[in-house]
Amino acid sequence: MRRKSTEVSEEAFQHEPVMPEEVLRYLGPERGGAFLDATIGGAGHAVRLLEAGPDVRVIGIDQDVEAVVAAGRRLARFADRASVRLANFRDIGRLEGGADAEIKDLAGALFDLGVSSHQIDTPARGFSFRPGTSLRMRMGGTTGEGEPAADFLNHATEQELGRAFREYGDERRWRALAREVGRRRRVRPFQTSDDLVGALTAVLRRHASEREKARLFAAVRIAVNDELAALSEGLEVVRERLSPGGRLVAISYHSLEDRIVKHAFREWARECVCPPALPECRCRGVSLGRVVTRKPVTPGEEEKARNPRARSARLRVWENSG
């Protein structure tokens, strides 16, 4: 029987926040104001922000109902300075009016991307490639019908499968893997992690490494949840809601996420975004702000040794000019 979200404990989503000191340094919560934590998860960063000063308010959102329950309990001691809502990046623009009016004029915003340790470690969530794990990968939680990852593998065209394996998983054998998935599902539908690992093993003609399996499962997860398009939309909406001098901090763990963040920040910092062929500028003609971190900030060796989740983290910062 699946565990209901209301039974999730505060401890379930607790994890050590990645680069907390760097996040605080770039966001500057000591100045006060409203901060959006767009991926609140276990509320590790949110707690640090709220503890920075009595004038800090945090609005946390997460598309995972279990995270919202756990974060709400952890932030209860901050009374009216913290609130948590169930929402996807794409919902941010609609969280306005009434109780949500504060999601504007933000002093700062944080996107801590990727999958949490709790999501990976909970078999019912179906993110892991551990033997016997159901192919779910639903970012919103265990609620809802169906097995999204299994449905994708069983019903997507081989072209769609190949695109996901190539673009999201950087899989060199994407054509052969898409054909192998198509061949196998005609015999028996994909249901568990073993089915997908088996297809990969057949294509490689050897046991797949942990890294190869992780890349493939991440590719399926990204495709199932349409994560990259949602991220692009969310970044744009949050930029529009930053106050002058407000900063957007993004921590990425996947090269594709980091690329989207990097390109968005660079485009916003450009004065002209017209196509090169135009004889004169017809766009906004001014930059929207500046890139604070010319290169991504990475965790120190001590943090990477202490917190394995931080190893692939890349932090970038953009500041709104107003």
Short mmCIF file of the C-alpha atoms (twelve columns), coordinates in Angstrom:
data_MODEL
# 
_entry.id   MODEL 
# 
loop_
_atom_site.group_PDB 
_atom_site.id 
_atom_site.type_symbol 
_atom_site.label_atom_id 
_atom_site.label_alt_id 
_atom_site.label_comp_id 
_atom_site.label_asym_id 
_atom_site.label_seq_id 
_atom_site.Cartn_x 
_atom_site.Cartn_y 
_atom_site.Cartn_z 
_atom_site.pdbx_PDB_model_num 
ATOM 1   C CA . MET A 1   0.000  0.000  0.000   1 
ATOM 2   C CA . ARG A 2   1.349  3.430  -0.926  1 
ATOM 3   C CA . ARG A 3   2.094  5.816  1.879   1 
ATOM 4   C CA . LYS A 4   -0.174 8.840  1.931   1 
ATOM 5   C CA . SER A 5   1.358  12.282 1.797   1 
ATOM 6   C CA . THR A 6   -0.208 13.233 5.137   1 
ATOM 7   C CA . GLU A 7   1.891  10.520 6.775   1 
ATOM 8   C CA . VAL A 8   5.176  12.009 5.581   1 
ATOM 9   C CA . SER A 9   7.314  13.103 8.506   1 
ATOM 10  C CA . GLU A 10  9.299  16.321 8.688   1 
ATOM 11  C CA . GLU A 11  12.453 14.206 8.804   1 
ATOM 12  C CA . ALA A 12  11.620 12.368 5.576   1 
ATOM 13  C CA . PHE A 13  12.715 15.261 3.367   1 
ATOM 14  C CA . GLN A 14  15.512 16.567 5.556   1 
ATOM 15  C CA . HIS A 15  18.881 16.713 3.880   1 
ATOM 16  C CA . GLU A 16  21.926 18.899 4.100   1 
ATOM 17  C CA . PRO A 17  21.374 21.903 1.825   1 
ATOM 18  C CA . VAL A 18  23.960 22.323 -0.912  1 
ATOM 19  C CA . MET A 19  26.279 25.341 -0.720  1 
ATOM 20  C CA . PRO A 20  24.201 27.090 1.973   1 
ATOM 21  C CA . GLU A 21  26.835 29.705 2.773   1 
ATOM 22  C CA . GLU A 22  27.190 30.614 -0.901  1 
ATOM 23  C CA . VAL A 23  23.407 30.878 -1.282  1 
ATOM 24  C CA . LEU A 24  23.180 33.222 1.719   1 
ATOM 25  C CA . ARG A 25  26.108 35.324 0.506   1 
ATOM 26  C CA . TYR A 26  24.622 35.892 -2.932  1 
ATOM 27  C CA . LEU A 27  21.000 36.368 -1.839  1 
ATOM 28  C CA . GLY A 28  21.842 38.668 1.085   1 
ATOM 29  C CA . PRO A 29  18.837 37.914 3.315   1 
ATOM 30  C CA . GLU A 30  20.188 40.145 6.088   1 
ATOM 31  C CA . ARG A 31  18.650 43.053 4.151   1 
ATOM 32  C CA . GLY A 32  15.206 41.555 4.657   1 
ATOM 33  C CA . GLY A 33  12.415 41.193 2.131   1 
ATOM 34  C CA . ALA A 34  10.511 38.384 0.450   1 
ATOM 35  C CA . PHE A 35  12.395 35.396 -0.966  1 
ATOM 36  C CA . LEU A 36  11.012 32.646 -3.169  1 
ATOM 37  C CA . ASP A 37  12.320 29.118 -2.713  1 
ATOM 38  C CA . ALA A 38  11.069 27.570 -5.939  1 
ATOM 39  C CA . THR A 39  12.141 24.032 -4.979  1 
ATOM 40  C CA . ILE A 40  11.707 23.976 -1.238  1 
ATOM 41  C CA . GLY A 41  12.159 20.218 -0.746  1 
ATOM 42  C CA . GLY A 42  13.286 19.677 2.828   1 
ATOM 43  C CA . ALA A 43  13.361 23.449 3.511   1 
ATOM 44  C CA . GLY A 44  17.078 23.366 4.334   1 
ATOM 45  C CA . HIS A 45  17.839 26.587 2.464   1 
ATOM 46  C CA . ALA A 46  14.565 28.186 3.578   1 
ATOM 47  C CA . VAL A 47  15.429 27.694 7.249   1 
ATOM 48  C CA . ARG A 48  18.828 29.316 6.758   1 
ATOM 49  C CA . LEU A 49  17.208 32.288 5.008   1 
ATOM 50  C CA . LEU A 50  14.626 32.773 7.771   1 
ATOM 51  C CA . GLU A 51  17.269 32.511 10.472  1 
ATOM 52  C CA . ALA A 52  19.252 35.317 8.797   1 
ATOM 53  C CA . GLY A 53  16.951 38.040 10.144  1 
ATOM 54  C CA . PRO A 54  13.481 38.869 11.478  1 
ATOM 55  C CA . ASP A 55  12.557 40.846 8.353   1 
ATOM 56  C CA . VAL A 56  12.956 37.871 6.017   1 
ATOM 57  C CA . ARG A 57  9.863  36.234 4.527   1 
ATOM 58  C CA . VAL A 58  10.015 33.012 2.528   1 
ATOM 59  C CA . ILE A 59  7.468  31.704 0.065   1 
ATOM 60  C CA . GLY A 60  8.269  28.096 -0.743  1 
ATOM 61  C CA . ILE A 61  6.813  26.058 -3.560  1 
ATOM 62  C CA . ASP A 62  7.257  22.461 -4.638  1 
ATOM 63  C CA . GLN A 63  5.387  20.226 -7.033  1 
ATOM 64  C CA . ASP A 64  5.873  17.296 -4.666  1 
ATOM 65  C CA . VAL A 65  2.990  17.084 -2.196  1 
ATOM 66  C CA . GLU A 66  5.143  15.099 0.232   1 
ATOM 67  C CA . ALA A 67  7.775  17.851 0.230   1 
ATOM 68  C CA . VAL A 68  5.116  20.497 0.845   1 
ATOM 69  C CA . VAL A 69  3.813  18.606 3.877   1 
ATOM 70  C CA . ALA A 70  7.286  18.036 5.325   1 
ATOM 71  C CA . ALA A 71  8.472  21.607 4.653   1 
ATOM 72  C CA . GLY A 72  5.304  23.068 6.128   1 
ATOM 73  C CA . ARG A 73  5.920  21.231 9.375   1 
ATOM 74  C CA . ARG A 74  9.558  22.251 9.515   1 
ATOM 75  C CA . LEU A 75  8.752  25.924 8.910   1 
ATOM 76  C CA . ALA A 76  5.823  26.082 11.331  1 
ATOM 77  C CA . ARG A 77  8.006  27.698 13.998  1 
ATOM 78  C CA . PHE A 78  8.465  30.757 11.793  1 
ATOM 79  C CA . ALA A 79  4.764  31.556 12.097  1 
ATOM 80  C CA . ASP A 80  3.625  34.189 9.587   1 
ATOM 81  C CA . ARG A 81  7.055  34.688 7.950   1 
ATOM 82  C CA . ALA A 82  6.931  31.458 5.935   1 
ATOM 83  C CA . SER A 83  4.403  29.784 3.689   1 
ATOM 84  C CA . VAL A 84  4.547  26.709 1.477   1 
ATOM 85  C CA . ARG A 85  2.406  26.021 -1.583  1 
ATOM 86  C CA . LEU A 86  1.974  23.072 -3.922  1 
ATOM 87  C CA . ALA A 87  2.991  24.351 -7.344  1 
ATOM 88  C CA . ASN A 88  5.095  23.664 -10.418 1 
ATOM 89  C CA . PHE A 89  7.461  26.207 -11.971 1 
ATOM 90  C CA . ARG A 90  4.748  26.825 -14.551 1 
ATOM 91  C CA . ASP A 91  2.288  27.812 -11.803 1 
ATOM 92  C CA . ILE A 92  4.370  30.676 -10.386 1 
ATOM 93  C CA . GLY A 93  2.850  33.245 -12.720 1 
ATOM 94  C CA . ARG A 94  -0.635 32.291 -11.562 1 
ATOM 95  C CA . LEU A 95  0.161  32.441 -7.837  1 
ATOM 96  C CA . GLU A 96  -0.997 36.017 -7.504  1 
ATOM 97  C CA . GLY A 97  -3.849 37.760 -5.763  1 
ATOM 98  C CA . GLY A 98  -5.228 37.150 -2.308  1 
ATOM 99  C CA . ALA A 99  -2.899 35.121 -0.123  1 
ATOM 100 C CA . ASP A 100 -0.359 34.849 -2.954  1 
ATOM 101 C CA . ALA A 101 0.071  38.577 -3.566  1 
ATOM 102 C CA . GLU A 102 3.571  38.555 -2.104  1 
ATOM 103 C CA . ILE A 103 5.020  36.602 -5.046  1 
ATOM 104 C CA . LYS A 104 6.252  39.814 -6.597  1 
ATOM 105 C CA . ASP A 105 8.859  42.448 -5.711  1 
ATOM 106 C CA . LEU A 106 11.098 39.618 -4.568  1 
ATOM 107 C CA . ALA A 107 14.398 40.382 -2.884  1 
ATOM 108 C CA . GLY A 108 15.658 37.064 -4.161  1 
ATOM 109 C CA . ALA A 109 14.760 33.640 -5.475  1 
ATOM 110 C CA . LEU A 110 16.370 30.212 -5.352  1 
ATOM 111 C CA . PHE A 111 16.063 27.255 -7.721  1 
ATOM 112 C CA . ASP A 112 17.740 24.157 -6.235  1 
ATOM 113 C CA . LEU A 113 17.107 21.757 -9.099  1 
ATOM 114 C CA . GLY A 114 17.211 17.992 -9.471  1 
ATOM 115 C CA . VAL A 115 15.782 15.103 -7.485  1 
ATOM 116 C CA . SER A 116 15.947 14.910 -3.706  1 
ATOM 117 C CA . SER A 117 17.518 12.049 -1.792  1 
ATOM 118 C CA . HIS A 118 14.102 11.213 -0.342  1 
ATOM 119 C CA . GLN A 119 12.592 10.852 -3.809  1 
ATOM 120 C CA . ILE A 120 15.382 8.545  -4.946  1 
ATOM 121 C CA . ASP A 121 15.413 6.501  -1.749  1 
ATOM 122 C CA . THR A 122 11.632 5.919  -1.643  1 
ATOM 123 C CA . PRO A 123 10.832 2.847  -3.800  1 
ATOM 124 C CA . ALA A 124 7.233  3.925  -4.397  1 
ATOM 125 C CA . ARG A 125 8.465  7.046  -6.173  1 
ATOM 126 C CA . GLY A 126 10.108 4.935  -8.882  1 
ATOM 127 C CA . PHE A 127 13.168 7.115  -9.547  1 
ATOM 128 C CA . SER A 128 15.823 4.565  -8.662  1 
ATOM 129 C CA . PHE A 129 17.442 1.931  -10.877 1 
ATOM 130 C CA . ARG A 130 17.631 -0.442 -7.908  1 
ATOM 131 C CA . PRO A 131 16.297 -3.894 -8.843  1 
ATOM 132 C CA . GLY A 132 12.525 -4.268 -8.710  1 
ATOM 133 C CA . THR A 133 11.689 -0.550 -8.579  1 
ATOM 134 C CA . SER A 134 8.484  0.433  -10.386 1 
ATOM 135 C CA . LEU A 135 8.961  2.810  -13.302 1 
ATOM 136 C CA . ARG A 136 7.035  5.819  -11.975 1 
ATOM 137 C CA . MET A 137 9.247  8.935  -11.711 1 
ATOM 138 C CA . ARG A 138 6.315  11.227 -10.942 1 
ATOM 139 C CA . MET A 139 7.807  14.456 -9.570  1 
ATOM 140 C CA . GLY A 140 4.470  15.386 -8.034  1 
ATOM 141 C CA . GLY A 141 4.505  12.459 -5.615  1 
ATOM 142 C CA . THR A 142 2.852  9.083  -5.295  1 
ATOM 143 C CA . THR A 143 -0.646 10.483 -5.751  1 
ATOM 144 C CA . GLY A 144 -2.401 10.047 -9.070  1 
ATOM 145 C CA . GLU A 145 -3.012 7.070  -11.289 1 
ATOM 146 C CA . GLY A 146 -0.679 5.394  -13.724 1 
ATOM 147 C CA . GLU A 147 3.017  4.685  -14.031 1 
ATOM 148 C CA . PRO A 148 4.326  7.688  -16.002 1 
ATOM 149 C CA . ALA A 149 7.819  6.361  -16.826 1 
ATOM 150 C CA . ALA A 150 6.464  2.954  -17.788 1 
ATOM 151 C CA . ASP A 151 3.771  4.610  -19.920 1 
ATOM 152 C CA . PHE A 152 6.413  6.672  -21.709 1 
ATOM 153 C CA . LEU A 153 8.614  3.657  -22.429 1 
ATOM 154 C CA . ASN A 154 5.653  1.531  -23.556 1 
ATOM 155 C CA . HIS A 155 3.854  4.081  -25.750 1 
ATOM 156 C CA . ALA A 156 6.286  6.715  -27.034 1 
ATOM 157 C CA . THR A 157 7.453  6.271  -30.595 1 
ATOM 158 C CA . GLU A 158 10.987 5.032  -31.150 1 
ATOM 159 C CA . GLN A 159 11.818 8.496  -32.488 1 
ATOM 160 C CA . GLU A 160 10.589 10.090 -29.248 1 
ATOM 161 C CA . LEU A 161 12.497 7.562  -27.177 1 
ATOM 162 C CA . GLY A 162 15.666 8.129  -29.186 1 
ATOM 163 C CA . ARG A 163 15.392 11.893 -28.808 1 
ATOM 164 C CA . ALA A 164 15.078 11.580 -25.027 1 
ATOM 165 C CA . PHE A 165 18.006 9.172  -24.779 1 
ATOM 166 C CA . ARG A 166 20.181 11.384 -27.002 1 
ATOM 167 C CA . GLU A 167 19.280 14.871 -25.812 1 
ATOM 168 C CA . TYR A 168 18.602 14.238 -22.132 1 
ATOM 169 C CA . GLY A 169 20.914 11.298 -21.476 1 
ATOM 170 C CA . ASP A 170 23.784 11.980 -23.860 1 
ATOM 171 C CA . GLU A 171 23.501 8.332  -24.929 1 
ATOM 172 C CA . ARG A 172 25.673 7.586  -27.959 1 
ATOM 173 C CA . ARG A 173 23.758 4.385  -28.736 1 
ATOM 174 C CA . TRP A 174 20.384 6.136  -28.674 1 
ATOM 175 C CA . ARG A 175 19.121 4.629  -31.920 1 
ATOM 176 C CA . ALA A 176 19.961 1.064  -30.903 1 
ATOM 177 C CA . LEU A 177 18.521 1.604  -27.423 1 
ATOM 178 C CA . ALA A 178 15.259 3.002  -28.801 1 
ATOM 179 C CA . ARG A 179 14.950 -0.001 -31.117 1 
ATOM 180 C CA . GLU A 180 15.698 -2.390 -28.251 1 
ATOM 181 C CA . VAL A 181 13.019 -0.807 -26.058 1 
ATOM 182 C CA . GLY A 182 10.567 -1.066 -28.959 1 
ATOM 183 C CA . ARG A 183 11.426 -4.716 -29.526 1 
ATOM 184 C CA . ARG A 184 11.151 -5.677 -25.881 1 
ATOM 185 C CA . ARG A 185 7.870  -3.886 -25.192 1 
ATOM 186 C CA . ARG A 186 6.218  -5.803 -28.010 1 
ATOM 187 C CA . VAL A 187 6.973  -8.979 -26.072 1 
ATOM 188 C CA . ARG A 188 6.278  -7.683 -22.564 1 
ATOM 189 C CA . PRO A 189 5.459  -4.149 -21.344 1 
ATOM 190 C CA . PHE A 190 8.070  -2.315 -19.292 1 
ATOM 191 C CA . GLN A 191 7.148  -2.303 -15.602 1 
ATOM 192 C CA . THR A 192 10.252 -2.109 -13.419 1 
ATOM 193 C CA . SER A 193 13.782 -0.749 -13.405 1 
ATOM 194 C CA . ASP A 194 15.030 -4.209 -14.350 1 
ATOM 195 C CA . ASP A 195 13.278 -3.930 -17.728 1 
ATOM 196 C CA . LEU A 196 15.024 -0.682 -18.626 1 
ATOM 197 C CA . VAL A 197 18.403 -1.791 -17.280 1 
ATOM 198 C CA . GLY A 198 17.992 -5.012 -19.266 1 
ATOM 199 C CA . ALA A 199 17.480 -3.077 -22.494 1 
ATOM 200 C CA . LEU A 200 20.566 -0.986 -21.807 1 
ATOM 201 C CA . THR A 201 22.632 -4.060 -20.978 1 
ATOM 202 C CA . ALA A 202 21.565 -5.740 -24.217 1 
ATOM 203 C CA . VAL A 203 22.654 -2.734 -26.273 1 
ATOM 204 C CA . LEU A 204 25.965 -2.364 -24.450 1 
ATOM 205 C CA . ARG A 205 26.571 -6.148 -24.505 1 
ATOM 206 C CA . ARG A 206 27.945 -5.877 -20.992 1 
ATOM 207 C CA . HIS A 207 26.814 -4.785 -17.540 1 
ATOM 208 C CA . ALA A 208 25.987 -1.098 -17.476 1 
ATOM 209 C CA . SER A 209 27.952 1.078  -15.070 1 
ATOM 210 C CA . GLU A 210 26.243 3.067  -12.328 1 
ATOM 211 C CA . ARG A 211 26.962 6.236  -14.289 1 
ATOM 212 C CA . GLU A 212 25.406 4.875  -17.479 1 
ATOM 213 C CA . LYS A 213 22.287 3.748  -15.659 1 
ATOM 214 C CA . ALA A 214 22.007 7.069  -13.852 1 
ATOM 215 C CA . ARG A 215 22.208 8.993  -17.142 1 
ATOM 216 C CA . LEU A 216 19.524 6.859  -18.756 1 
ATOM 217 C CA . PHE A 217 17.118 7.047  -15.828 1 
ATOM 218 C CA . ALA A 218 17.633 10.811 -15.592 1 
ATOM 219 C CA . ALA A 219 16.801 11.113 -19.299 1 
ATOM 220 C CA . VAL A 220 13.518 9.258  -18.845 1 
ATOM 221 C CA . ARG A 221 12.675 11.334 -15.748 1 
ATOM 222 C CA . ILE A 222 13.324 14.603 -17.581 1 
ATOM 223 C CA . ALA A 223 11.164 13.519 -20.519 1 
ATOM 224 C CA . VAL A 224 8.314  12.249 -18.354 1 
ATOM 225 C CA . ASN A 225 8.089  15.438 -16.293 1 
ATOM 226 C CA . ASP A 226 8.921  17.886 -19.125 1 
ATOM 227 C CA . GLU A 227 11.430 19.396 -16.717 1 
ATOM 228 C CA . LEU A 228 13.519 21.535 -19.047 1 
ATOM 229 C CA . ALA A 229 10.608 23.428 -20.604 1 
ATOM 230 C CA . ALA A 230 9.116  24.004 -17.150 1 
ATOM 231 C CA . LEU A 231 12.451 25.326 -15.899 1 
ATOM 232 C CA . SER A 232 12.749 27.801 -18.779 1 
ATOM 233 C CA . GLU A 233 9.257  29.117 -18.110 1 
ATOM 234 C CA . GLY A 234 9.810  29.325 -14.363 1 
ATOM 235 C CA . LEU A 235 13.065 31.266 -14.668 1 
ATOM 236 C CA . GLU A 236 11.441 33.844 -16.924 1 
ATOM 237 C CA . VAL A 237 8.443  34.346 -14.648 1 
ATOM 238 C CA . VAL A 238 10.606 34.718 -11.530 1 
ATOM 239 C CA . ARG A 239 12.902 37.220 -13.266 1 
ATOM 240 C CA . GLU A 240 9.893  39.421 -13.918 1 
ATOM 241 C CA . ARG A 241 9.012  39.355 -10.216 1 
ATOM 242 C CA . LEU A 242 12.378 40.405 -8.838  1 
ATOM 243 C CA . SER A 243 12.655 43.881 -7.352  1 
ATOM 244 C CA . PRO A 244 15.518 46.166 -8.513  1 
ATOM 245 C CA . GLY A 245 18.720 44.610 -7.177  1 
ATOM 246 C CA . GLY A 246 16.940 41.314 -6.530  1 
ATOM 247 C CA . ARG A 247 18.939 38.197 -7.278  1 
ATOM 248 C CA . LEU A 248 18.098 34.821 -8.749  1 
ATOM 249 C CA . VAL A 249 20.280 31.908 -7.619  1 
ATOM 250 C CA . ALA A 250 20.115 28.586 -9.467  1 
ATOM 251 C CA . ILE A 251 21.852 25.367 -8.444  1 
ATOM 252 C CA . SER A 252 21.982 22.748 -11.203 1 
ATOM 253 C CA . TYR A 253 23.085 19.115 -11.064 1 
ATOM 254 C CA . HIS A 254 22.584 18.195 -14.716 1 
ATOM 255 C CA . SER A 255 24.426 19.727 -17.669 1 
ATOM 256 C CA . LEU A 256 21.180 20.449 -19.533 1 
ATOM 257 C CA . GLU A 257 19.700 22.323 -16.583 1 
ATOM 258 C CA . ASP A 258 22.901 24.296 -16.162 1 
ATOM 259 C CA . ARG A 259 22.926 25.152 -19.868 1 
ATOM 260 C CA . ILE A 260 19.379 26.525 -19.700 1 
ATOM 261 C CA . VAL A 261 20.247 28.651 -16.664 1 
ATOM 262 C CA . LYS A 262 23.479 29.908 -18.217 1 
ATOM 263 C CA . HIS A 263 21.891 30.863 -21.528 1 
ATOM 264 C CA . ALA A 264 18.924 32.570 -19.834 1 
ATOM 265 C CA . PHE A 265 21.183 34.650 -17.607 1 
ATOM 266 C CA . ARG A 266 23.415 35.642 -20.534 1 
ATOM 267 C CA . GLU A 267 20.479 36.651 -22.733 1 
ATOM 268 C CA . TRP A 268 18.938 38.763 -19.982 1 
ATOM 269 C CA . ALA A 269 22.271 40.557 -19.558 1 
ATOM 270 C CA . ARG A 270 22.574 41.444 -23.260 1 
ATOM 271 C CA . GLU A 271 21.616 44.916 -24.426 1 
ATOM 272 C CA . CYS A 272 20.432 43.726 -27.822 1 
ATOM 273 C CA . VAL A 273 18.818 40.393 -28.664 1 
ATOM 274 C CA . CYS A 274 17.904 41.176 -32.282 1 
ATOM 275 C CA . PRO A 275 18.920 38.702 -35.009 1 
ATOM 276 C CA . PRO A 276 22.330 39.667 -36.517 1 
ATOM 277 C CA . ALA A 277 20.731 40.245 -39.943 1 
ATOM 278 C CA . LEU A 278 18.642 43.209 -38.758 1 
ATOM 279 C CA . PRO A 279 20.259 46.519 -39.820 1 
ATOM 280 C CA . GLU A 280 19.194 48.291 -36.639 1 
ATOM 281 C CA . CYS A 281 18.156 47.329 -33.122 1 
ATOM 282 C CA . ARG A 282 14.419 46.790 -32.722 1 
ATOM 283 C CA . CYS A 283 14.382 44.960 -29.413 1 
ATOM 284 C CA . ARG A 284 14.446 46.309 -25.866 1 
ATOM 285 C CA . GLY A 285 17.885 47.895 -26.421 1 
ATOM 286 C CA . VAL A 286 18.935 47.612 -22.792 1 
ATOM 287 C CA . SER A 287 20.060 44.780 -20.570 1 
ATOM 288 C CA . LEU A 288 17.670 43.498 -17.929 1 
ATOM 289 C CA . GLY A 289 20.416 42.955 -15.384 1 
ATOM 290 C CA . ARG A 290 23.819 41.417 -14.944 1 
ATOM 291 C CA . VAL A 291 25.369 37.995 -14.509 1 
ATOM 292 C CA . VAL A 292 27.005 38.017 -11.077 1 
ATOM 293 C CA . THR A 293 28.891 34.732 -11.501 1 
ATOM 294 C CA . ARG A 294 30.840 34.644 -14.765 1 
ATOM 295 C CA . LYS A 295 31.731 31.040 -14.034 1 
ATOM 296 C CA . PRO A 296 29.640 28.576 -12.019 1 
ATOM 297 C CA . VAL A 297 30.402 28.348 -8.327  1 
ATOM 298 C CA . THR A 298 31.130 24.795 -7.191  1 
ATOM 299 C CA . PRO A 299 31.285 23.220 -3.720  1 
ATOM 300 C CA . GLY A 300 34.564 22.943 -1.884  1 
ATOM 301 C CA . GLU A 301 36.287 19.605 -1.408  1 
ATOM 302 C CA . GLU A 302 35.203 19.428 2.228   1 
ATOM 303 C CA . GLU A 303 31.530 19.824 1.341   1 
ATOM 304 C CA . LYS A 304 31.756 17.273 -1.486  1 
ATOM 305 C CA . ALA A 305 33.322 14.757 0.888   1 
ATOM 306 C CA . ARG A 306 30.678 15.434 3.528   1 
ATOM 307 C CA . ASN A 307 27.699 15.638 1.168   1 
ATOM 308 C CA . PRO A 308 27.925 13.419 -1.960  1 
ATOM 309 C CA . ARG A 309 24.825 15.117 -3.418  1 
ATOM 310 C CA . ALA A 310 26.863 18.298 -3.841  1 
ATOM 311 C CA . ARG A 311 29.506 16.823 -6.125  1 
ATOM 312 C CA . SER A 312 27.931 17.827 -9.423  1 
ATOM 313 C CA . ALA A 313 26.374 21.099 -8.211  1 
ATOM 314 C CA . ARG A 314 26.842 24.284 -10.237 1 
ATOM 315 C CA . LEU A 315 25.614 27.591 -8.790  1 
ATOM 316 C CA . ARG A 316 24.916 30.639 -10.957 1 
ATOM 317 C CA . VAL A 317 23.596 34.065 -9.977  1 
ATOM 318 C CA . TRP A 318 21.806 36.827 -11.887 1 
ATOM 319 C CA . GLU A 319 20.857 40.298 -10.591 1 
ATOM 320 C CA . ASN A 320 17.915 42.365 -11.774 1 
ATOM 321 C CA . SER A 321 18.712 45.946 -12.771 1 
ATOM 322 C CA . GLY A 322 15.135 47.106 -12.379 1 
# 
